Structures are given as structure tokens and as C-alpha cells.
Amino acid sequence: MARDAVTLVQLVENGSVASGAGTAIAPANGAVVAAKGLAGEHLILRVINTFAGAKNLTIKAGVKPPALRADLGDLVIAMAQNDDLLIKVESARFAQANGDIWLDFEAAMTGTVRAYRVRKAGVS
């Protein structure tokens, strides 16, 4: 399956950026965030469930290497109708071989997903 690409927005220190429209959730496709590794940075996902009911978001476990904590497995997050969640993603658990992060959505889930890079404090 070809996963839908989620645009990665770089947040800036002491500044602002447009949050973007996000990527529509398509359960048949899943989604990919082309993080390409997060050395010196954090990844924040914003997921909005617009389905008329609860649905699950799954952040897929990565592979070793680079995801040294991949043994912890997938992270399944229950989302109620109209939930708008911010999720900090750990690359050491979820990075695929090329650094990408994969998302799966429960069948019939609707909404949007956005991704943001945040530079860690003290990293230039």
C-alpha cells in the first residue's frame, strides 16, 4: 500500500509558522511522516478524529536499527469523536529503516493529521 505523505512543518524558535491544512485521513492507505531521523529534534503529531464515534490511531513500531526501542511495539491511541490530540513521537521506538514514521487508522476513520518538528533545547 502507498501511504499518504504528511507534510512535516518545522517550528521556529521565537517565531510563528502556518499550521497547514493537514493531510486527510485515509484508512485504506495509512500515512507516512518522512522524518528521516530526528537527531536534535522532536516530532509532534496533531490528529483530529471527525468520525461520528470513537476510532483508533496506531503509530507503527519501527525496526532495529534505528529504532532501538521497537520491541515495545505499536502504540494504539483511542480517539473519541471530535478528539484533537497532540502526540509526541519517539523516534527510538517508531522510526522505520529510513527514519520514516508510519501511521495506521481504524477503518472508516475520518479527519486530518499534521506533523511538526521542534528543535530540542540547546541544539542549534
C-alpha positions in Angstrom: 0.0 0.0 0.0 1.2 3.5 -0.8 1.0 5.6 2.4 -0.3 9.2 2.2 2.5 11.7 2.8 2.1 14.0 5.8 3.8 17.4 5.3 6.3 18.0 8.0 6.3 21.6 9.3 9.5 22.9 11.0 8.6 25.1 14.0 10.9 28.1 14.6 12.2 29.4 17.8 10.5 32.7 18.9 8.5 32.8 15.7 5.5 31.5 14.0 4.6 29.3 11.0 1.3 28.4 9.4 -0.1 25.1 10.8 -1.1 24.0 7.4 -4.3 22.2 6.2 -3.0 18.8 7.2 -3.4 15.5 5.4 -6.9 13.9 5.2 -7.1 10.5 7.0 -7.5 7.7 4.5 -7.6 4.4 6.5 -7.0 2.3 3.3 -3.7 4.0 2.8 -2.4 4.9 6.2 0.1 7.8 6.4 3.8 8.4 6.5 5.8 11.2 8.0 9.1 11.5 6.2 11.0 12.3 9.4 14.4 11.0 8.1 15.6 10.7 11.6 15.0 13.2 14.4 18.5 13.8 15.8 18.3 17.0 17.8 14.6 17.4 17.2 11.2 16.2 18.5 8.2 15.1 16.3 4.7 16.2 17.3 1.6 14.8 15.6 -1.7 16.6 15.6 -4.5 14.2 14.9 -8.2 15.2 14.6 -10.9 12.5 14.5 -14.0 13.8 12.8 -15.8 10.4 12.5 -19.1 10.2 14.4 -17.7 7.8 17.0 -14.5 6.5 18.6 -11.7 5.2 16.4 -8.1 4.1 17.0 -4.9 5.6 15.7 -1.9 3.3 15.5 1.7 4.5 15.4 3.6 1.6 14.0 6.6 0.1 15.7 9.9 0.8 13.9 12.7 -1.5 13.0 16.1 -2.1 14.6 18.2 -0.2 13.7 17.5 2.7 14.0 14.5 2.1 16.4 16.3 0.6 19.4 13.0 0.5 21.4 11.0 -1.1 18.6 10.4 -4.1 20.9 7.8 -2.0 22.7 5.6 -2.5 19.7 2.8 -0.4 18.1 1.2 2.4 20.1 -2.6 2.4 19.8 -4.4 5.6 20.8 -8.1 5.6 21.3 -9.7 8.7 19.9 -13.3 9.8 20.8 -15.4 11.7 18.3 -14.0 15.2 17.7 -10.8 14.5 19.6 -8.0 16.8 18.6 -4.8 15.3 20.1 -1.2 16.3 20.2 1.2 13.3 20.4 5.0 13.5 20.9 6.6 10.7 18.9 9.8 8.9 20.0 12.0 8.0 17.0 13.8 5.4 19.1 10.5 3.4 19.1 8.8 4.2 15.8 11.4 5.0 13.2 11.4 2.7 10.1 14.7 1.8 8.5 14.8 5.1 6.5 13.7 7.2 9.5 10.0 7.5 8.4 7.1 7.2 10.9 4.1 5.1 9.9 0.5 5.8 11.0 -2.5 3.5 10.6 -6.1 4.4 11.1 -9.1 2.3 12.0 -11.5 1.6 9.2 -13.9 4.4 8.4 -11.9 7.0 10.5 -12.1 10.5 9.1 -10.2 13.7 10.0 -6.8 15.1 9.5 -3.2 14.6 10.6 -0.4 17.2 10.8 3.3 16.8 11.8 5.7 19.3 13.4 9.4 19.2 14.0 10.6 21.0 17.1 14.3 21.6 17.8 15.4 20.4 21.2 16.6 23.0 23.7 20.3 23.6 23.3 20.6 22.1 19.8 21.5 24.5 17.0 
